[in-house]
Amino acid sequence: MLILLAFIIVFHITSAALLFISTIDNAWWVGDNFSTDVWRMCTTNTSTCMAITDQFKEYQSIQAVQAAMILSTIFCCVAFLVFILQLFRLKQGERFVLTSIIQLLSCLCVMIAASIYTDRHEELHQSHEYRMEVSKGQYGYSFVLAWIAFAFTLISGVMYLVLRKRK
C-alpha cells in the first residue's frame, strides 16, 4: 500500500509540474527566430520580449487560455492538498471523491485551454501587432506538455475515484 501511495503522490506532483511548466514557459508556438506563449512573444536573436496585450486582435482567446491554464494549475495544487488532508481524515474503506472531483476539474480546464489554443492558433498568429512573421511557426513543447498534463490529470482523477483508503 505504501508503494501505491508513493506512486500516486509522485504522479500527482508530476502532473502539477507539467502544468506549471506549460503555463509559464515561453514555447507554445515556436519558429526559427521567435517563441511565443500565452503571455508574451520573444525573439531569440535579440532576446527581447513583447507582452501580449489587448492590442492583439485575438486577445480574448489568449485570455481564455491564460485563465484556464491558471485554474487548472490551482485546481491541481488544491487537489493535492485535499488528498493529503483526506489521507489522514477519511475512515478506512472510503474513497477520495473530493480529490477526484477537483483533479478532474483541473483536467477539464487544461483541456479547454489547449483546445482553444488549437482551434484559434491560426487567428492568434495572424495578428499584425507582432513585430515579425509568426504564422510560419509550429507548436512548441509547452503546448505538448499541456496535452500531456491533460492526460496525467485525467488518469490521476480516475485513480483517486477508484482508490479506497486501506490500512
Secondary structure as GFF3:
##gff-version 3
##sequence-region A 1 167
A	DSSP	alpha_helix	2	24	.	.	.	ID=ss1
A	DSSP	beta_strand	29	30	.	.	.	ID=ss2
A	DSSP	beta_strand	34	36	.	.	.	ID=ss3
A	DSSP	beta_strand	40	43	.	.	.	ID=ss4
A	DSSP	beta_strand	49	51	.	.	.	ID=ss5
A	DSSP	alpha_helix	59	89	.	.	.	ID=ss6
A	DSSP	alpha_helix	97	124	.	.	.	ID=ss7
A	DSSP	beta_strand	138	139	.	.	.	ID=ss8
A	DSSP	alpha_helix	141	162	.	.	.	ID=ss9
###
